């Protein structure tokens, strides 16, 4: 009988402890962000979506080699010697035509390793974090604007697990 009353007292005590925590948070100001109207302020060096300024890309392929998950697909062709010389915004001569530069963001692990070796700094991580889509194939971003001389096969599409 004594254990029965001790259990009742213990249950009341633990309930009051829980209510004390609840009441302490009841009168504090809410810190919820009203998402569609108010955007979350991201840290300065946060890593989100990849973007390539294709006009400055020299086609070196260092980003492709640095990517640990192989989510960047690049195809290049030599520029014809009769064409006018092209230069990136930092003055680097562009000797290759980038005919395919695709990034599959569904495979990307947001490690930012591909942006460091880029000599012209055309591949960057943007602070844009809202890029939800309905289908997985919409995560394949195509940046190349020039048509290849020989049409090659498109990159392999990601498969669902």
Backbone as numpy.savetxt, mean C-alpha at the origin, in Angstrom:
# Nx Ny Nz CAx CAy CAz Cx Cy Cz
-23.11 -23.45 54.10 -23.93 -22.26 54.10 -23.07 -21.00 54.10
-21.93 -21.07 54.82 -21.02 -19.93 54.90 -20.44 -19.64 53.51
-20.09 -20.69 52.75 -19.52 -20.53 51.40 -20.55 -19.88 50.47
-21.81 -20.19 50.64 -22.86 -19.62 49.82 -22.90 -18.10 49.97
-22.86 -17.60 51.21 -22.90 -16.15 51.44 -21.59 -15.48 51.01
-20.46 -16.18 51.18 -19.19 -15.62 50.71 -19.18 -15.48 49.18
-19.80 -16.43 48.50 -19.89 -16.34 47.04 -20.78 -15.16 46.61
-21.88 -14.93 47.34 -22.75 -13.79 47.03 -22.01 -12.47 47.24
-21.27 -12.36 48.35 -20.51 -11.14 48.64 -19.42 -10.93 47.58
-18.76 -12.02 47.19 -17.71 -11.92 46.17 -18.28 -11.48 44.83
-19.47 -11.98 44.47 -20.08 -11.58 43.20 -20.50 -10.11 43.22
-21.00 -9.64 44.35 -21.36 -8.22 44.46 -20.10 -7.35 44.38
-19.02 -7.78 45.04 -17.77 -7.02 45.03 -17.21 -6.91 43.61
-17.16 -8.01 42.89 -16.61 -7.97 41.53 -17.51 -7.19 40.57
-18.83 -7.23 40.80 -19.74 -6.42 39.99 -19.51 -4.94 40.23
-19.29 -4.55 41.47 -19.02 -3.14 41.79 -17.70 -2.68 41.20
-16.70 -3.56 41.16 -15.43 -3.21 40.54 -15.64 -2.95 39.05
-16.40 -3.81 38.38 -16.69 -3.60 36.97 -17.50 -2.34 36.72
-18.46 -2.05 37.59 -19.26 -0.83 37.44 -18.41 0.42 37.69
-17.42 0.33 38.58 -16.54 1.48 38.84 -15.76 1.82 37.57
-15.29 0.81 36.86 -14.56 1.05 35.61 -15.51 1.62 34.56
-16.73 1.09 34.50 -17.71 1.59 33.54 -18.05 3.05 33.82
-18.31 3.38 35.07 -18.66 4.77 35.42 -17.49 5.72 35.22
-16.27 5.24 35.39 -15.14 6.14 35.16 -15.02 6.52 33.68
-15.44 5.63 32.77 -15.40 5.94 31.33 -16.69 6.58 30.84
-17.72 6.57 31.65 -19.01 7.09 31.23 -18.97 8.60 31.02
-18.21 9.32 31.82 -18.21 10.77 31.76 -16.96 11.36 31.09
-16.19 10.52 30.43 -15.04 11.04 29.68 -15.46 11.33 28.24
-14.67 12.18 27.59 -14.97 12.57 26.23 -14.66 11.42 25.27
-15.53 11.18 24.30 -15.34 10.11 23.33 -14.22 10.47 22.36
-13.48 9.48 21.92 -12.38 9.73 20.98 -12.62 9.04 19.65
-13.86 8.84 19.29 -14.21 8.18 18.05 -14.09 9.16 16.89
-13.49 8.72 15.79 -13.39 9.55 14.60 -14.59 9.25 13.72
-15.30 10.28 13.31 -16.45 10.11 12.44 -15.93 9.95 11.02
-15.66 8.70 10.62 -14.81 8.38 9.47 -15.12 9.06 8.14
-16.29 8.94 7.57 -16.37 9.53 6.21 -16.14 11.04 6.20
-16.56 11.72 7.25 -16.39 13.17 7.29 -15.01 13.58 7.79
-14.49 12.87 8.78 -13.20 13.19 9.37 -12.24 12.04 9.08
-11.12 12.37 8.46 -10.13 11.35 8.12 -9.10 11.25 9.24
-8.60 10.05 9.42 -7.58 9.79 10.44 -6.27 10.42 10.00
-5.61 11.12 10.88 -4.32 11.74 10.58 -3.23 10.68 10.68
-2.57 10.42 9.55 -1.55 9.38 9.50 -0.18 9.93 9.86
0.71 9.09 10.36 2.08 9.54 10.61 2.75 9.96 9.31
3.79 10.76 9.41 4.45 11.33 8.24 5.01 10.27 7.31
5.62 9.23 7.83 6.28 8.23 7.00 5.47 6.94 6.90
4.17 7.03 6.94 3.34 5.84 6.84 3.38 5.29 5.42
3.18 4.00 5.29 3.29 3.32 3.99 1.91 2.83 3.58
1.44 3.31 2.46 0.13 2.91 1.98 0.22 2.43 0.53
-0.39 3.11 -0.41 -0.45 2.67 -1.79 0.81 3.08 -2.56
1.30 2.19 -3.44 2.43 2.50 -4.30 1.97 3.32 -5.50
2.80 4.26 -5.91 2.53 5.06 -7.09 3.83 5.22 -7.87
3.75 5.11 -9.19 4.92 5.28 -10.03 4.67 6.43 -11.00
5.55 7.42 -10.96 5.49 8.51 -11.93 6.23 7.99 -13.17
5.48 7.40 -14.08 6.04 6.65 -15.20 6.87 7.53 -16.12
6.63 8.82 -16.13 7.42 9.72 -16.98 8.88 9.78 -16.54
9.15 9.52 -15.27 10.52 9.56 -14.75 11.16 8.18 -14.65
10.43 7.13 -14.95 10.96 5.77 -14.82 11.94 5.48 -15.94
13.14 5.05 -15.60 14.17 4.76 -16.61 14.19 3.28 -16.96
13.39 2.47 -16.31 13.29 1.05 -16.65 14.45 0.22 -16.14
15.09 0.63 -15.06 16.26 -0.09 -14.56 15.89 -1.43 -13.92
14.70 -1.57 -13.41 14.24 -2.83 -12.82 14.73 -3.08 -11.41
15.31 -2.10 -10.77 15.80 -2.31 -9.41 14.66 -2.50 -8.43
13.53 -1.86 -8.68 12.38 -2.05 -7.80 11.84 -3.47 -7.92
11.86 -4.03 -9.11 11.38 -5.39 -9.33 12.26 -6.38 -8.57
13.57 -6.17 -8.64 14.49 -7.07 -7.94 14.42 -6.92 -6.43
14.10 -5.72 -5.94 14.05 -5.49 -4.50 12.76 -5.98 -3.86
11.71 -6.16 -4.63 10.40 -6.55 -4.08 10.47 -7.98 -3.56
10.20 -8.20 -2.27 10.29 -9.56 -1.72 9.14 -10.48 -2.12
8.01 -9.92 -2.56 6.86 -10.76 -2.91 6.56 -10.76 -4.40
7.41 -10.15 -5.21 7.26 -10.11 -6.67 5.89 -9.58 -7.10
5.52 -8.43 -6.60 4.24 -7.85 -6.99 4.38 -6.78 -8.06
5.61 -6.51 -8.52 5.85 -5.52 -9.57 6.26 -6.25 -10.83
5.57 -5.94 -11.94 5.86 -6.54 -13.24 6.32 -5.43 -14.18
7.50 -5.61 -14.79 8.02 -4.59 -15.69 8.54 -5.23 -16.97
8.22 -4.60 -18.09 8.75 -5.00 -19.38 9.30 -3.74 -20.04
10.52 -3.85 -20.59 11.14 -2.69 -21.23 11.61 -3.05 -22.63
11.78 -2.03 -23.44 12.36 -2.16 -24.78 13.40 -1.07 -24.95
14.39 -1.34 -25.78 15.39 -0.32 -26.07 14.75 0.77 -26.92
15.14 1.99 -26.64 14.69 3.12 -27.43 15.45 3.16 -28.75
14.76 3.56 -29.79 15.40 3.68 -31.10 16.38 4.86 -31.05
17.53 4.69 -31.67 18.56 5.73 -31.64 18.13 6.97 -32.43
17.17 6.82 -33.31 16.70 7.96 -34.11 15.75 8.85 -33.31
15.23 8.34 -32.21 14.30 9.13 -31.39 15.06 10.22 -30.65
14.34 11.25 -30.31 14.93 12.33 -29.51 15.26 11.79 -28.12
16.34 12.27 -27.51 16.67 11.79 -26.16 15.64 12.29 -25.15
15.32 11.42 -24.20 14.40 11.75 -23.13 15.18 11.79 -21.83
14.73 12.63 -20.92 15.39 12.74 -19.63 14.33 12.74 -18.53
14.68 12.14 -17.40 13.81 12.17 -16.23 13.87 13.56 -15.62
13.04 13.83 -14.65 12.99 15.17 -14.06 14.27 15.52 -13.31
15.07 14.51 -12.92 16.34 14.81 -12.25 17.51 14.84 -13.23
17.25 14.71 -14.53 18.28 14.80 -15.55 18.86 13.48 -16.00
18.40 12.36 -15.45 18.89 11.05 -15.84 18.37 10.71 -17.24
19.25 10.28 -18.16 18.76 9.93 -19.50 17.93 8.64 -19.46
16.84 8.64 -20.21 15.96 7.47 -20.28 16.30 6.74 -21.57
16.95 5.57 -21.44 17.40 4.80 -22.60 16.48 3.63 -22.93
15.57 3.30 -22.01 14.64 2.19 -22.22 13.21 2.69 -22.21
12.36 2.09 -23.04 10.93 2.37 -23.03 10.28 1.39 -22.08
9.54 1.87 -21.12 8.81 1.01 -20.20 7.44 0.74 -20.83
7.27 -0.48 -21.32 6.01 -0.83 -21.98 5.02 -1.49 -21.03
5.51 -1.97 -19.92 4.63 -2.56 -18.91 5.21 -2.23 -17.54
4.41 -1.61 -16.72 4.77 -1.41 -15.32 3.49 -1.61 -14.52
3.32 -2.78 -13.97 2.11 -3.14 -13.23 2.49 -3.46 -11.79
1.65 -3.01 -10.88 1.82 -3.32 -9.46 0.56 -4.00 -8.98
0.71 -5.19 -8.43 -0.42 -5.93 -7.87 -0.46 -5.66 -6.37
-1.30 -4.72 -5.97 -1.37 -4.32 -4.57 -2.00 -5.39 -3.68
-2.64 -6.40 -4.27 -3.17 -7.48 -3.44 -2.05 -8.38 -2.93
-0.89 -8.34 -3.59 0.26 -9.12 -3.15 1.23 -8.29 -2.31
1.15 -6.98 -2.43 2.12 -6.09 -1.77 2.05 -6.24 -0.26
3.23 -6.26 0.37 3.28 -6.36 1.83 3.62 -5.01 2.47
3.62 -3.94 1.69 3.82 -2.57 2.17 5.12 -2.40 2.94
6.17 -3.06 2.47 7.45 -3.01 3.16 8.28 -1.80 2.75
7.96 -1.17 1.62 8.64 0.03 1.13 10.05 -0.26 0.62
10.42 -1.53 0.47 11.76 -1.87 0.00 11.97 -1.53 -1.46
10.92 -1.47 -2.24 11.06 -1.19 -3.67 11.33 0.28 -3.94
11.00 1.16 -3.03 11.17 2.59 -3.28 12.60 3.06 -3.03
13.34 2.38 -2.19 14.69 2.83 -1.84 15.69 2.74 -2.99
15.73 1.65 -3.78 16.76 1.58 -4.83 16.45 2.39 -6.08
15.28 2.99 -6.20 14.89 3.72 -7.40 15.79 4.94 -7.58
16.59 4.99 -8.67 17.53 6.10 -8.83 16.86 7.43 -9.15
15.69 7.42 -9.75 15.01 8.68 -10.08 13.90 9.03 -9.09
13.70 8.21 -8.09 12.68 8.42 -7.05 11.28 8.58 -7.66
10.99 7.79 -8.68 9.67 7.86 -9.30 8.68 6.92 -8.63
9.15 5.92 -7.91 8.28 4.97 -7.22 8.20 5.37 -5.76
7.01 5.73 -5.30 6.83 6.23 -3.94 5.60 5.57 -3.31
5.59 5.58 -1.98 4.41 5.17 -1.23 3.60 6.42 -0.92
2.36 6.41 -1.30 1.50 7.57 -1.07 0.80 7.43 0.28
0.34 8.53 0.86 -0.40 8.43 2.13 -1.87 8.06 1.93
-2.26 7.67 0.74 -3.65 7.32 0.44 -3.96 5.91 0.96
-4.89 5.81 1.88 -5.20 4.51 2.48 -6.59 4.01 2.17
-7.35 4.72 1.39 -8.70 4.29 1.05 -8.70 3.75 -0.37
-8.49 2.47 -0.54 -8.56 1.90 -1.88 -9.21 0.53 -1.86
-10.37 0.47 -1.23 -11.14 -0.78 -1.21 -11.82 -0.97 -2.56
-11.83 -2.21 -3.03 -12.48 -2.54 -4.30 -13.34 -3.79 -4.10
-14.16 -4.07 -5.10 -15.05 -5.22 -4.99 -14.42 -6.51 -5.46
-13.51 -6.42 -6.43 -12.87 -7.63 -6.93 -11.35 -7.51 -6.78
-10.72 -8.64 -6.64 -9.28 -8.67 -6.40 -8.48 -8.21 -7.62
-9.03 -8.39 -8.81 -8.29 -7.99 -10.01 -8.21 -6.47 -10.14
-9.02 -5.73 -9.41 -8.94 -4.27 -9.45 -7.75 -3.73 -8.66
-7.04 -4.60 -7.96 -5.83 -4.17 -7.26 -4.60 -4.16 -8.16
-4.75 -4.53 -9.41 -3.65 -4.51 -10.36 -3.61 -3.13 -11.01
-2.61 -2.33 -10.67 -2.48 -0.97 -11.19 -1.51 -0.98 -12.36
-1.94 -0.42 -13.47 -1.13 -0.36 -14.68 -0.68 1.08 -14.88
0.64 1.28 -14.96 1.18 2.63 -15.08 1.76 2.94 -16.45
2.15 1.96 -17.23 2.81 2.20 -18.51 1.81 2.78 -19.51
2.30 3.74 -20.30 1.44 4.39 -21.28 1.83 4.03 -22.70
3.06 3.58 -22.91 3.54 3.27 -24.26 3.14 1.85 -24.63
2.84 1.67 -25.91 2.49 0.35 -26.41 3.75 -0.42 -26.78
3.82 -1.70 -26.44 5.01 -2.48 -26.82 5.04 -2.75 -28.32
6.26 -2.94 -28.84 6.40 -3.27 -30.26 5.84 -4.68 -30.52
6.09 -5.60 -29.60 5.55 -6.96 -29.68 4.65 -7.17 -28.48
3.42 -7.55 -28.73 2.46 -7.77 -27.64 2.86 -9.04 -26.89
3.07 -8.90 -25.59 3.40 -10.06 -24.76 2.21 -10.44 -23.90
2.33 -11.56 -23.24 1.26 -12.03 -22.36 1.14 -11.10 -21.15
-0.08 -10.87 -20.67 -0.24 -10.05 -19.46 0.33 -10.79 -18.25
0.60 -10.07 -17.18 1.13 -10.74 -15.99 0.12 -11.72 -15.43
0.58 -12.73 -14.73 -0.35 -13.71 -14.17 -1.28 -13.05 -13.16
-2.54 -13.38 -13.25 -3.53 -12.83 -12.33 -3.43 -13.54 -10.99
-3.65 -12.82 -9.88 -3.59 -13.48 -8.58 -4.70 -14.50 -8.43
-4.38 -15.58 -7.81 -5.37 -16.63 -7.57 -5.87 -16.53 -6.14
-7.11 -16.80 -5.95 -7.67 -16.76 -4.60 -7.34 -18.08 -3.90
-7.01 -17.97 -2.63 -6.62 -19.16 -1.84 -7.81 -19.88 -1.31
